[in-house]
Amino acid sequence: MQSNLADLVKIHSSKIIRNYIFREILGVTLLSTLVLTIILLYGNLSKNDEALFRALSISPLLFMELISLMIPFALSLGLPFGFSLAVIFCVGRWSADREVLAMQSLGIKRSLWATPVFFSALLVTAISCFASLHWSPVSRGTFEHRVRNMIWEDFQSWIDSGREIAFKLDSEGDKNLMGGLDAGLQKQITQATLSIGNGVGDNWENVRILLWAANRELLAILHAKKSIVIKDREAGSIELFLEQVDYESLEHNTAGSTKQSNFVSFEKWKQPMRFSIDTPALERDMKRLSLVEFRNMQKNGNLDRFDTIRAYNHFNKYASLGCSPLSLSALLVSVAVRSGRKETYANLFIGVLICLFYFAMGTTLGQSIGSNGYGWWIANLSFLAIGIFTYQKSLS
């Protein structure tokens, strides 16, 4: 009777300890992941600030939608490292507060309270891999499609309102083409402004194009009574085929004032004018494919060798990062038990160092060993082996 009662008390105590470990680990993981995700999200927001400000001017709901589509990528990196910091912080605090020592004195084996940590690592690994290999690439593709549609819709609203649209011209001329102009004049042009009197579908009327130099000197004016417009959404550009064109070029003296102007008319402008709308490129990119989509495309033979290599490199990198909680957990538990006896908050610094070393090792090996990203798994396997060794040694 006494033996049965002791067993029941032990089982009940074990359940309390497991629940306590789960609650502590997952609670701190949520907090640290939130902080890291916000930091990573801010970095992504700064890279897309122009698109976000444009979305905010159109609709606050669109602005919030675009931000929400950036969260999965930030979460896919923030969650595994947030969990690593949570493990070393919690276990280190238990060790510093003598909770680990108290459990050992009561005959509770380390495997009892460490098992919930490893189960938590398995759970976080599953969520991280899903975020990295499916949720993040799908959201990235949706984000770029939404931005592209937003820019085209915004561009059409500018046309409908008759407002002037400015285009920056690069010297290489790979995005914008000022066809039919003198080569010397093309080298001076840094900006073009476009305004449309009336634009319906692919037929525009009263199209005016102003060409500017770097010092805001007006170099030339084109006015076309009619223009056929070809809109290429994939390339993010429009081409204007101008008809009934009045063209005036301006020459300036050193003082900047107009010295001479030349005026000529054409029935048709001999080359098209091409302008880039600066929409995100939607070329086939493995970063926008989920793992399931990639496997289906590979099965159907829709990928060439170059795309396949890029895909393997991408998926191996993010799959290994997603599995990092499972790879690092044993080492983090062992290190935290030892160092936690001295200083609790120093564990955060130690955890950051371990994560940084893991990431540096994975990046170095992933880039130097082949082109498929298998080097990332060497870092995972190395840290897993070291962790198992140190954990087993600490039990003896």
Solvent accessible surface area in square Angstrom, and as a share of the most:
residue,aa,sasa,rsa
1,M,191,0.85
2,Q,158,0.70
3,S,76,0.49
4,N,94,0.48
5,L,106,0.53
6,A,59,0.46
7,D,75,0.39
8,L,115,0.57
9,V,87,0.50
10,K,136,0.57
11,I,109,0.55
12,H,114,0.51
13,S,40,0.26
14,S,13,0.09
15,K,118,0.50
16,I,93,0.47
17,I,24,0.12
18,R,87,0.32
19,N,74,0.38
20,Y,62,0.24
21,I,1,0.01
22,F,66,0.27
23,R,150,0.55
24,E,40,0.18
25,I,0,0.00
26,L,56,0.28
27,G,38,0.36
28,V,34,0.20
29,T,4,0.03
30,L,127,0.63
31,L,117,0.58
32,S,19,0.12
33,T,7,0.04
34,L,103,0.51
35,V,77,0.44
36,L,44,0.22
37,T,14,0.08
38,I,99,0.50
39,I,106,0.54
40,L,63,0.31
41,L,24,0.12
42,Y,154,0.59
43,G,29,0.28
44,N,23,0.12
45,L,42,0.21
46,S,61,0.39
47,K,163,0.69
48,N,46,0.24
49,D,68,0.35
50,E,125,0.56
51,A,17,0.13
52,L,10,0.05
53,F,138,0.58
54,R,74,0.27
55,A,0,0.00
56,L,79,0.40
57,S,94,0.61
58,I,82,0.42
59,S,31,0.20
60,P,90,0.57
61,L,147,0.73
62,L,19,0.10
63,F,45,0.19
64,M,111,0.50
65,E,64,0.29
66,L,0,0.00
67,I,27,0.14
68,S,55,0.36
69,L,31,0.15
70,M,14,0.06
71,I,63,0.32
72,P,2,0.01
73,F,49,0.20
74,A,0,0.00
75,L,36,0.18
76,S,1,0.00
77,L,33,0.16
78,G,1,0.01
79,L,16,0.08
80,P,0,0.00
81,F,34,0.14
82,G,0,0.00
83,F,1,0.00
84,S,0,0.00
85,L,26,0.13
86,A,0,0.00
87,V,0,0.00
88,I,0,0.00
89,F,31,0.13
90,C,0,0.00
91,V,0,0.00
92,G,0,0.00
93,R,59,0.22
94,W,1,0.00
95,S,6,0.04
96,A,25,0.19
97,D,80,0.42
98,R,126,0.46
99,E,54,0.24
100,V,6,0.04
101,L,106,0.53
102,A,49,0.38
103,M,24,0.11
104,Q,73,0.32
105,S,89,0.57
106,L,140,0.70
107,G,53,0.51
108,I,26,0.13
109,K,154,0.65
110,R,18,0.07
111,S,52,0.34
112,L,41,0.21
113,W,0,0.00
114,A,0,0.00
115,T,52,0.30
116,P,1,0.01
117,V,0,0.00
118,F,56,0.23
119,F,114,0.48
120,S,1,0.00
121,A,0,0.00
122,L,93,0.46
123,L,91,0.45
124,V,5,0.03
125,T,10,0.06
126,A,61,0.48
127,I,81,0.41
128,S,0,0.00
129,C,26,0.16
130,F,115,0.48
131,A,0,0.00
132,S,4,0.03
133,L,25,0.12
134,H,74,0.33
135,W,103,0.36
136,S,7,0.04
137,P,3,0.02
138,V,59,0.34
139,S,7,0.05
140,R,63,0.23
141,G,10,0.10
142,T,54,0.32
143,F,19,0.08
144,E,25,0.11
145,H,97,0.43
146,R,68,0.25
147,V,7,0.04
148,R,8,0.03
149,N,57,0.29
150,M,2,0.01
151,I,12,0.06
152,W,8,0.03
153,E,110,0.49
154,D,27,0.14
155,F,13,0.06
156,Q,59,0.26
157,S,46,0.30
158,W,81,0.28
159,I,4,0.02
160,D,101,0.52
161,S,69,0.44
162,G,38,0.36
163,R,111,0.41
164,E,79,0.35
165,I,18,0.09
166,A,60,0.47
167,F,13,0.06
168,K,171,0.72
169,L,22,0.11
170,D,54,0.28
171,S,114,0.74
172,E,147,0.66
173,G,28,0.27
174,D,100,0.52
175,K,114,0.48
176,N,11,0.06
177,L,58,0.29
178,M,10,0.04
179,G,1,0.01
180,G,18,0.17
181,L,16,0.08
182,D,100,0.52
183,A,70,0.54
184,G,36,0.35
185,L,22,0.11
186,Q,70,0.31
187,K,173,0.73
188,Q,96,0.43
189,I,9,0.05
190,T,52,0.30
191,Q,42,0.19
192,A,0,0.00
193,T,8,0.05
194,L,0,0.00
195,S,19,0.12
196,I,6,0.03
197,G,56,0.54
198,N,74,0.38
199,G,12,0.12
200,V,105,0.60
201,G,47,0.46
202,D,76,0.39
203,N,98,0.50
204,W,2,0.01
205,E,79,0.35
206,N,76,0.39
207,V,1,0.01
208,R,104,0.38
209,I,1,0.00
210,L,19,0.09
211,L,0,0.00
212,W,40,0.14
213,A,13,0.10
214,A,85,0.66
215,N,101,0.52
216,R,137,0.50
217,E,40,0.18
218,L,38,0.19
219,L,7,0.03
220,A,0,0.00
221,I,45,0.23
222,L,1,0.01
223,H,59,0.26
224,A,1,0.00
225,K,108,0.46
226,K,103,0.43
227,S,2,0.01
228,I,82,0.42
229,V,2,0.01
230,I,91,0.46
231,K,68,0.29
232,D,61,0.32
233,R,121,0.44
234,E,127,0.57
235,A,71,0.55
236,G,2,0.02
237,S,11,0.07
238,I,1,0.00
239,E,43,0.19
240,L,0,0.00
241,F,74,0.31
242,L,3,0.02
243,E,40,0.18
244,Q,66,0.29
245,V,0,0.00
246,D,49,0.25
247,Y,29,0.11
248,E,50,0.22
249,S,20,0.13
250,L,28,0.14
251,E,74,0.33
252,H,44,0.19
253,N,59,0.30
254,T,152,0.88
255,A,92,0.71
256,G,30,0.29
257,S,60,0.39
258,T,77,0.45
259,K,132,0.56
260,Q,92,0.41
261,S,57,0.37
262,N,67,0.34
263,F,137,0.57
264,V,65,0.37
265,S,68,0.44
266,F,83,0.35
267,E,128,0.57
268,K,135,0.57
269,W,21,0.07
270,K,163,0.69
271,Q,83,0.37
272,P,33,0.21
273,M,0,0.00
274,R,60,0.22
275,F,0,0.00
276,S,17,0.11
277,I,13,0.07
278,D,101,0.52
279,T,20,0.12
280,P,34,0.21
281,A,52,0.40
282,L,34,0.17
283,E,106,0.48
284,R,118,0.43
285,D,21,0.11
286,M,3,0.01
287,K,88,0.37
288,R,50,0.18
289,L,28,0.14
290,S,1,0.01
291,L,64,0.32
292,V,95,0.55
293,E,74,0.33
294,F,2,0.01
295,R,127,0.46
296,N,76,0.39
297,M,43,0.19
298,Q,54,0.24
299,K,177,0.75
300,N,105,0.54
301,G,61,0.59
302,N,76,0.39
303,L,26,0.13
304,D,75,0.39
305,R,192,0.70
306,F,131,0.55
307,D,10,0.05
308,T,26,0.15
309,I,40,0.20
310,R,84,0.31
311,A,0,0.00
312,Y,66,0.25
313,N,57,0.29
314,H,17,0.08
315,F,12,0.05
316,N,19,0.10
317,K,59,0.25
318,Y,26,0.10
319,A,16,0.12
320,S,0,0.00
321,L,1,0.01
322,G,0,0.00
323,C,30,0.18
324,S,0,0.00
325,P,0,0.00
326,L,70,0.35
327,S,9,0.06
328,L,0,0.00
329,S,3,0.02
330,A,9,0.07
331,L,18,0.09
332,L,1,0.00
333,V,0,0.00
334,S,3,0.02
335,V,39,0.23
336,A,0,0.00
337,V,2,0.01
338,R,141,0.52
339,S,23,0.15
340,G,0,0.00
341,R,140,0.51
342,K,177,0.75
343,E,93,0.42
344,T,21,0.12
345,Y,145,0.55
346,A,39,0.30
347,N,0,0.00
348,L,67,0.33
349,F,132,0.55
350,I,46,0.23
351,G,0,0.00
352,V,61,0.35
353,L,88,0.44
354,I,21,0.11
355,C,9,0.06
356,L,106,0.53
357,F,132,0.55
358,Y,0,0.00
359,F,77,0.32
360,A,54,0.42
361,M,49,0.22
362,G,0,0.00
363,T,37,0.21
364,T,87,0.51
365,L,40,0.20
366,G,3,0.03
367,Q,144,0.64
368,S,79,0.51
369,I,72,0.37
370,G,61,0.59
371,S,63,0.41
372,N,41,0.21
373,G,0,0.00
374,Y,113,0.43
375,G,0,0.00
376,W,9,0.03
377,W,74,0.26
378,I,68,0.35
379,A,0,0.00
380,N,4,0.02
381,L,114,0.57
382,S,33,0.21
383,F,11,0.04
384,L,60,0.30
385,A,62,0.48
386,I,88,0.45
387,G,0,0.00
388,I,87,0.44
389,F,133,0.56
390,T,39,0.23
391,Y,20,0.08
392,Q,105,0.46
393,K,122,0.51
394,S,25,0.16
395,L,78,0.39
396,S,125,0.81
